[in-house]
């Protein structure tokens, strides 16, 4: 699913992701935010979907990751304050 999928449309992005780190893989909580890292060898675009609740049907926010800033080899990463 992508941001263009009507079932996934939520509010516009209000946060921008900083570059973050490629390791460790997954979501890592820090004092000032969360670092996200995903292994995706063939991905051309990654969007980080943030939900307000576990059972929310639509994301509260969609943050596109720019490959020039958020990709290291096959790892996509971003830091959300």
TIMI-2910 file (N, C-alpha, C, CB; in pm, 1 decimal, decimal comma, always signed):
<rs>
+----------+----------+----------+----------+----------+----------+----------+----------+----------+----------+----------+----------+------+
!      n_x !      n_y !      n_z !     ca_x !     ca_y !     ca_z !      c_x !      c_y !      c_z !     cb_x !     cb_y !     cb_z ! resn !
+----------+----------+----------+----------+----------+----------+----------+----------+----------+----------+----------+----------+------+
!    +83,9 !   -117,4 !     +0,0 !     +0,0 !     +0,0 !     +0,0 !    +88,4 !   +123,6 !     +0,0 !    -95,4 !     -0,2 !   +120,9 !  Unk !
!    +39,2 !   +226,0 !    -63,2 !   +112,5 !   +351,3 !    -67,4 !    +22,9 !   +465,0 !    -23,8 !   +168,0 !   +377,4 !   -207,4 !  Unk !
!    +80,9 !   +579,1 !    -10,1 !     +6,5 !   +697,8 !    +30,4 !   -107,6 !   +727,4 !    -67,6 !   +100,6 !   +818,5 !    +40,3 !  Unk !
!    -92,6 !   +690,2 !   -195,2 !   -195,3 !   +717,0 !   -295,7 !   -314,3 !   +622,4 !   -285,6 !   -135,5 !   +707,6 !   -433,5 !  Unk !
!   -300,5 !   +515,5 !   -210,1 !   -409,9 !   +421,3 !   -191,4 !   -517,4 !   +488,7 !   -105,9 !   -359,6 !   +288,6 !   -125,0 !  Unk !
!   -641,0 !   +503,0 !   -156,3 !   -745,5 !   +572,3 !    -80,8 !   -770,7 !   +513,4 !    +57,3 !   -873,0 !   +570,4 !   -158,7 !  Unk !
!   -748,5 !   +383,7 !    +74,1 !   -772,7 !   +321,2 !   +203,5 !   -670,4 !   +364,8 !   +307,8 !   -770,8 !   +170,3 !   +189,5 !  Unk !
!   -556,3 !   +416,9 !   +262,8 !   -449,9 !   +452,8 !   +355,5 !   -435,1 !   +603,5 !   +373,8 !   -319,8 !   +395,1 !   +307,9 !  Unk !
!   -514,5 !   +682,6 !   +306,6 !   -498,3 !   +827,2 !   +317,3 !   -528,0 !   +876,8 !   +457,3 !   -587,9 !   +897,5 !   +217,9 !  Unk !
!   -440,3 !   +956,2 !   +508,1 !   -456,9 !  +1020,0 !   +638,1 !   -423,8 !  +1166,7 !   +623,5 !   -367,6 !   +953,2 !   +746,3 !  Unk !
!   -401,9 !  +1235,8 !   +733,1 !   -365,8 !  +1376,7 !   +726,8 !   -232,3 !  +1395,9 !   +656,3 !   -360,4 !  +1436,4 !   +867,0 !  Unk !
!   -207,7 !  +1517,0 !   +612,6 !    -78,8 !  +1548,4 !   +552,1 !    +32,5 !  +1531,3 !   +654,4 !    -78,4 !  +1691,6 !   +495,5 !  Unk !
!   +153,3 !  +1516,5 !   +603,3 !   +268,9 !  +1502,1 !   +689,8 !   +293,3 !  +1629,8 !   +768,0 !   +392,3 !  +1465,1 !   +608,7 !  Unk !
!   +313,5 !  +1617,9 !   +898,8 !   +347,0 !  +1734,1 !   +980,0 !   +488,0 !  +1722,1 !  +1035,4 !   +246,7 !  +1750,6 !  +1094,0 !  Unk !
!   +543,9 !  +1603,1 !  +1035,8 !   +681,3 !  +1582,4 !  +1079,3 !   +768,5 !  +1552,0 !   +957,7 !   +689,8 !  +1467,5 !  +1183,6 !  Unk !
!   +891,6 !  +1589,5 !   +967,6 !   +989,8 !  +1545,3 !   +869,3 !  +1084,9 !  +1454,2 !   +943,9 !  +1065,6 !  +1666,6 !   +800,9 !  Unk !
!  +1132,3 !  +1353,2 !   +876,4 !  +1226,6 !  +1261,6 !   +939,9 !  +1368,5 !  +1309,8 !   +913,1 !  +1207,0 !  +1116,3 !   +888,3 !  Unk !
!  +1449,1 !  +1314,4 !  +1018,5 !  +1591,7 !  +1339,7 !  +1001,3 !  +1653,8 !  +1212,0 !   +944,7 !  +1660,2 !  +1382,2 !  +1137,4 !  Unk !
!  +1778,9 !  +1217,1 !   +907,3 !  +1843,1 !  +1102,2 !   +842,2 !  +1838,9 !   +975,8 !   +926,5 !  +1986,4 !  +1135,3 !   +809,8 !  Unk !
!  +1860,7 !   +985,0 !  +1054,3 !  +1860,0 !   +865,8 !  +1138,5 !  +1979,9 !   +776,6 !  +1111,5 !  +1732,4 !   +787,7 !  +1117,2 !  Unk !
!  +1973,2 !   +652,9 !  +1163,2 !  +2082,9 !   +556,4 !  +1149,6 !  +2030,3 !   +426,1 !  +1093,8 !  +2152,7 !   +532,2 !  +1284,9 !  Unk !
!  +2115,6 !   +354,3 !  +1022,2 !  +2074,4 !   +227,9 !   +961,4 !  +2073,2 !   +111,9 !  +1060,7 !  +2166,0 !   +194,6 !   +846,2 !  Unk !
!  +2136,5 !   +127,9 !  +1174,8 !  +2138,8 !    +20,4 !  +1275,0 !  +2102,4 !    +78,0 !  +1411,2 !  +2278,8 !    -48,7 !  +1280,3 !  Unk !
!  +2032,1 !     +0,9 !  +1489,6 !  +1979,6 !   -133,4 !  +1463,7 !  +1852,9 !   -129,1 !  +1377,9 !  +1950,4 !   -204,8 !  +1595,8 !  Unk !
!  +1820,0 !   -242,0 !  +1316,7 !  +1698,9 !   -253,9 !  +1235,5 !  +1577,8 !   -255,5 !  +1328,8 !  +1702,8 !   -382,8 !  +1146,3 !  Unk !
!  +1470,9 !   -189,9 !  +1285,8 !  +1348,7 !   -182,9 !  +1365,3 !  +1326,9 !    -42,3 !  +1416,9 !  +1354,0 !   -281,5 !  +1481,7 !  Unk !
!  +1244,5 !    -29,9 !  +1517,7 !  +1217,3 !    +98,5 !  +1581,8 !  +1293,6 !   +103,6 !  +1713,1 !  +1064,3 !   +119,4 !  +1605,0 !  Unk !
!  +1373,4 !   +206,9 !  +1730,5 !  +1453,3 !   +222,8 !  +1851,3 !  +1417,8 !   +354,8 !  +1918,1 !  +1604,6 !   +216,5 !  +1819,1 !  Unk !
!  +1364,7 !   +346,7 !  +2038,0 !  +1322,4 !   +465,6 !  +2111,8 !  +1444,5 !   +531,9 !  +2175,6 !  +1216,7 !   +429,0 !  +2220,2 !  Unk !
!  +1453,0 !   +663,6 !  +2161,1 !  +1557,6 !   +744,3 !  +2224,4 !  +1489,5 !   +851,4 !  +2308,5 !  +1653,8 !   +808,6 !  +2117,5 !  Unk !
!  +1565,9 !   +923,3 !  +2385,9 !  +1508,8 !  +1028,6 !  +2470,3 !  +1436,4 !  +1135,9 !  +2389,4 !  +1617,9 !  +1092,9 !  +2553,2 !  Unk !
!  +1485,6 !  +1163,1 !  +2269,3 !  +1430,8 !  +1272,3 !  +2189,6 !  +1352,8 !  +1228,7 !  +2066,1 !  +1540,9 !  +1361,2 !  +2147,4 !  Unk !
!  +1320,0 !  +1100,8 !  +2053,8 !  +1242,1 !  +1054,1 !  +1939,7 !  +1259,6 !   +905,0 !  +1914,9 !  +1280,8 !  +1131,1 !  +1815,8 !  Unk !
!  +1232,9 !   +863,1 !  +1791,1 !  +1242,5 !   +721,4 !  +1754,3 !  +1318,5 !   +709,2 !  +1622,8 !  +1100,9 !   +656,4 !  +1742,4 !  Unk !
!  +1416,4 !   +619,0 !  +1619,1 !  +1488,1 !   +587,9 !  +1496,5 !  +1422,5 !   +464,4 !  +1434,2 !  +1641,2 !   +564,3 !  +1523,9 !  Unk !
!  +1395,1 !   +470,6 !  +1305,1 !  +1337,4 !   +359,1 !  +1231,3 !  +1437,6 !   +313,1 !  +1126,4 !  +1202,0 !   +399,1 !  +1165,6 !  Unk !
!  +1456,3 !   +182,4 !  +1113,8 !  +1543,5 !   +127,6 !  +1010,9 !  +1480,3 !     +0,1 !   +955,6 !  +1685,9 !    +99,4 !  +1067,3 !  Unk !
!  +1479,2 !     -9,8 !   +821,5 !  +1416,1 !   -122,4 !   +752,3 !  +1510,8 !   -171,6 !   +642,5 !  +1276,8 !    -81,3 !   +692,1 !  Unk !
!  +1528,1 !   -302,8 !   +633,2 !  +1603,1 !   -362,0 !   +522,6 !  +1507,2 !   -381,6 !   +407,1 !  +1670,5 !   -497,3 !   +563,8 !  Unk !
!  +1535,7 !   -318,8 !   +293,8 !  +1448,5 !   -330,4 !   +176,0 !  +1535,9 !   -319,0 !    +51,1 !  +1335,3 !   -219,7 !   +176,5 !  Unk !
!  +1591,2 !   -430,6 !     +9,2 !  +1688,2 !   -433,1 !   -100,1 !  +1636,6 !   -372,2 !   -229,6 !  +1730,5 !   -573,6 !   -125,8 !  Unk !
!  +1513,5 !   -400,4 !   -266,8 !  +1463,0 !   -355,7 !   -397,0 !  +1367,4 !   -235,9 !   -389,9 !  +1393,2 !   -469,8 !   -464,4 !  Unk !
!  +1351,2 !   -180,4 !   -273,0 !  +1257,6 !    -68,1 !   -258,3 !  +1308,8 !    +56,1 !   -329,1 !  +1233,6 !    -37,2 !   -110,4 !  Unk !
!  +1217,6 !   +125,3 !   -394,4 !  +1248,6 !   +253,3 !   -456,4 !  +1193,4 !   +368,5 !   -374,2 !  +1193,1 !   +258,7 !   -598,1 !  Unk !
!  +1098,0 !   +337,9 !   -286,5 !  +1035,8 !   +438,3 !   -201,2 !   +988,2 !   +369,5 !    -73,9 !   +917,5 !   +510,1 !   -274,4 !  Unk !
!  +1009,5 !   +434,6 !    +37,1 !   +958,4 !   +387,5 !   +165,8 !   +882,0 !   +503,4 !   +229,2 !  +1075,0 !   +336,5 !   +260,1 !  Unk !
!   +765,5 !   +473,3 !   +282,2 !   +688,6 !   +571,5 !   +357,1 !   +669,7 !   +518,1 !   +497,8 !   +551,2 !   +601,4 !   +288,7 !  Unk !
!   +694,9 !   +602,4 !   +594,9 !   +677,2 !   +567,1 !   +734,5 !   +536,3 !   +606,7 !   +775,4 !   +783,9 !   +636,0 !   +824,8 !  Unk !
!   +454,5 !   +508,6 !   +813,5 !   +316,6 !   +534,2 !   +853,6 !   +308,1 !   +531,2 !  +1005,2 !   +219,6 !   +430,5 !   +790,8 !  Unk !
!   +258,4 !   +640,9 !  +1062,6 !   +245,0 !   +651,4 !  +1207,7 !    +97,0 !   +649,6 !  +1243,2 !   +313,7 !   +780,8 !  +1261,7 !  Unk !
!    +61,0 !   +566,0 !  +1340,2 !    -77,8 !   +549,6 !  +1381,9 !    -94,5 !   +601,7 !  +1524,4 !   -121,4 !   +400,8 !  +1372,2 !  Unk !
!   -210,6 !   +658,7 !  +1553,0 !   -240,5 !   +709,2 !  +1687,3 !   -277,8 !   +597,8 !  +1784,4 !   -353,2 !   +810,3 !  +1680,8 !  Unk !
!   -327,1 !   +485,4 !  +1732,3 !   -370,1 !   +374,2 !  +1816,9 !   -345,6 !   +242,5 !  +1744,4 !   -519,7 !   +388,3 !  +1855,3 !  Unk !
!   -331,5 !   +136,7 !  +1820,5 !   -307,2 !     +3,4 !  +1764,2 !   -418,0 !    -37,5 !  +1668,6 !   -294,3 !   -100,0 !  +1875,8 !  Unk !
!   -542,6 !     -1,7 !  +1699,1 !   -656,1 !    -42,5 !  +1617,0 !   -700,7 !    +63,3 !  +1516,3 !   -771,0 !    -77,7 !  +1705,4 !  Unk !
!   -621,7 !   +166,8 !  +1495,2 !   -657,4 !   +271,4 !  +1398,3 !   -656,1 !   +213,7 !  +1257,0 !   -559,7 !   +392,1 !  +1408,5 !  Unk !
!   -757,2 !   +246,8 !  +1178,3 !   -767,5 !   +196,3 !  +1041,3 !   -680,2 !   +275,8 !   +944,6 !   -912,3 !   +200,2 !   +994,9 !  Unk !
!   -655,6 !   +401,8 !   +975,6 !   -576,6 !   +488,3 !   +887,8 !   -462,5 !   +550,5 !   +966,4 !   -665,0 !   +598,4 !   +824,4 !  Unk !
!   -351,5 !   +576,2 !   +897,7 !   -239,5 !   +639,8 !   +967,5 !   -272,5 !   +784,0 !  +1003,9 !   -112,9 !   +635,1 !   +881,0 !  Unk !
!   -219,4 !   +827,5 !  +1115,6 !   -234,0 !   +967,1 !  +1156,1 !   -137,9 !  +1053,6 !  +1076,6 !   -209,0 !   +983,8 !  +1307,6 !  Unk !
!    -29,9 !   +992,0 !  +1030,3 !    +71,7 !  +1065,7 !   +957,6 !   +146,5 !   +972,4 !   +863,6 !   +168,8 !  +1134,1 !  +1054,5 !  Unk !
!   +183,6 !  +1022,4 !   +746,1 !   +262,9 !   +947,6 !   +649,4 !   +386,8 !  +1030,8 !   +618,4 !   +180,5 !   +915,6 !   +518,8 !  Unk !
!   +502,8 !   +974,5 !   +643,0 !   +628,5 !  +1046,4 !   +620,7 !   +707,6 !   +975,0 !   +511,2 !   +712,2 !  +1055,9 !   +752,7 !  Unk !
!   +718,7 !  +1035,4 !   +392,7 !   +798,7 !   +974,1 !   +286,2 !   +947,8 !   +988,2 !   +318,3 !   +766,2 !  +1039,1 !   +148,5 !  Unk !
!  +1024,4 !   +884,3 !   +291,2 !  +1168,6 !   +889,5 !   +312,3 !  +1238,6 !   +911,1 !   +178,6 !  +1219,3 !   +759,9 !   +380,5 !  Unk !
!  +1323,3 !  +1010,5 !   +173,7 !  +1398,8 !  +1045,7 !    +52,6 !  +1522,7 !   +956,5 !    +45,2 !  +1439,2 !  +1198,1 !    +52,5 !  Unk !
!  +1540,9 !   +881,3 !    -64,2 !  +1655,1 !   +789,2 !    -71,7 !  +1790,6 !   +859,7 !    -62,2 !  +1648,8 !   +710,9 !   -200,8 !  Unk !
!  +1798,9 !   +985,7 !   -101,1 !  +1927,2 !  +1057,3 !    -92,8 !  +1968,4 !  +1081,6 !    +51,9 !  +1918,7 !  +1190,9 !   -167,3 !  Unk !
!  +1872,1 !  +1090,9 !   +141,6 !  +1900,4 !  +1119,3 !   +282,1 !  +1875,3 !   +999,1 !   +373,2 !  +1816,5 !  +1235,9 !   +328,3 !  Unk !
!  +1782,1 !   +913,4 !   +335,2 !  +1734,8 !   +808,1 !   +425,5 !  +1769,5 !   +666,3 !   +382,6 !  +1588,1 !   +818,6 !   +439,5 !  Unk !
!  +1864,0 !   +648,5 !   +293,6 !  +1901,1 !   +512,7 !   +252,0 !  +2052,2 !   +495,1 !   +259,4 !  +1850,5 !   +483,4 !   +108,4 !  Unk !
!  +2094,4 !   +385,0 !   +319,7 !  +2234,4 !   +344,2 !   +323,4 !  +2237,6 !   +200,1 !   +274,8 !  +2297,5 !   +359,2 !   +468,4 !  Unk !
!  +2295,1 !   +178,5 !   +157,0 !  +2294,0 !    +47,2 !    +91,5 !  +2149,6 !     -2,4 !    +80,5 !  +2381,9 !    -55,7 !   +170,5 !  Unk !
!  +2114,5 !   -112,8 !   +144,0 !  +1978,5 !   -166,5 !   +134,5 !  +1893,2 !   -129,8 !   +256,4 !  +1983,5 !   -318,2 !   +119,0 !  Unk !
!  +1941,9 !    -40,7 !   +339,5 !  +1871,5 !     -1,6 !   +461,9 !  +1811,9 !   +137,4 !   +446,3 !  +1966,5 !     -5,7 !   +583,4 !  Unk !
!  +1685,2 !   +149,0 !   +475,3 !  +1615,3 !   +278,1 !   +478,2 !  +1598,2 !   +316,0 !   +624,4 !  +1475,4 !   +271,7 !   +403,4 !  Unk !
!  +1624,0 !   +441,5 !   +656,8 !  +1622,3 !   +482,3 !   +796,9 !  +1578,2 !   +627,2 !   +810,6 !  +1760,3 !   +462,9 !   +859,9 !  Unk !
!  +1522,4 !   +656,7 !   +925,7 !  +1481,1 !   +793,5 !   +956,0 !  +1461,9 !   +809,3 !  +1104,8 !  +1352,3 !   +830,2 !   +881,2 !  Unk !
!  +1479,7 !   +932,4 !  +1151,4 !  +1461,0 !   +962,5 !  +1292,1 !  +1348,1 !  +1063,4 !  +1304,9 !  +1591,8 !  +1016,3 !  +1356,4 !  Unk !
!  +1246,5 !  +1030,1 !  +1384,6 !  +1131,0 !  +1116,6 !  +1404,5 !  +1136,1 !  +1167,7 !  +1548,8 !   +995,6 !  +1040,5 !  +1374,7 !  Unk !
!  +1151,7 !  +1301,5 !  +1564,1 !  +1156,1 !  +1356,9 !  +1700,5 !  +1021,6 !  +1349,8 !  +1770,3 !  +1203,1 !  +1500,8 !  +1697,0 !  Unk !
+----------+----------+----------+----------+----------+----------+----------+----------+----------+----------+----------+----------+------+
</rs>
